[in-house]
Amino acid sequence: MTSTSGTPLAVAATAQSLATEAITLQSRITDLRSTLALLDLQIQSVSDALHRLQTVSDEDALLSPNPSHGP
């Protein structure tokens, strides 16, 4: 039989403590994943807005007369 350090009560207390910490960490991981998902949506939204602005800017550049050529 394998010997263990500590009394069975101490081992049980350690196991309980580790299980509680694991649950806390799992909860934190879930929170972080949700935050990352929201951040990803915000980044995508900003990226889309920048692409729309670039498209409008490109269209404006095509429609406006070139000031270097004069009237």
N, C-alpha and C positions, 0 to 999 in steps of 0.2 A: 504494500500500500504506500502511496506517496504521502510524505509528511507535508503539512502546510504550516506556514508561520502564522502565529496568532490563534486566538481561540475561534471556535465556530461563530460566536457572536460578532467578533471583530471582522471576520471575513464576510459575514452577512451584511454588516453595516457598511463595509467598503463596497460591496456589490450594489447595495441600495444607493449609495452615494454616486457611484459611477453610472448607474441606470438613470438617476435623476439628471445628472450632468449630460448624458447622452440625449435625453428628451429635450433639455434646454437647448443644446446645440442643434438638434434637428429643427426645432422651432425657429431658431435664428437663421438657419440655412433657408427655410421656407420664406422667411421675411426678406432675406437678401435676394432670393430668386424673384420674388414679386417686385422688389424695387428695381432690379435689373431689367425685368420685362417692361416696367413703366418707362424706365430710362431709354430703353431701346425704341419704344414707341415715340418718345419725345425727340430722339435723335432722327428717327425716320421722318417725323413731321417737319423738323427744321431742314433736313436735307431736301424734302419735297418742295418746301417753300423757296429754298435757294435755287433749285432747278427751275421753278416757275419764274422767279425773278430774272434768272439768266436768260430764259427764253424770251421774256418781255423785253429785256435789254437788247438782245440780239435783233428782235423784230423792230424795235425803235431805231436801232443803228441802220437797219436796211431802209427804213422809211424816211429818215431825216436826210436832208441834203448834206453833202460833204462840204464842210466849211473851208477846206483847203483849196477847192476849185473855184470858189467865188460864184457870183450870180451870172 
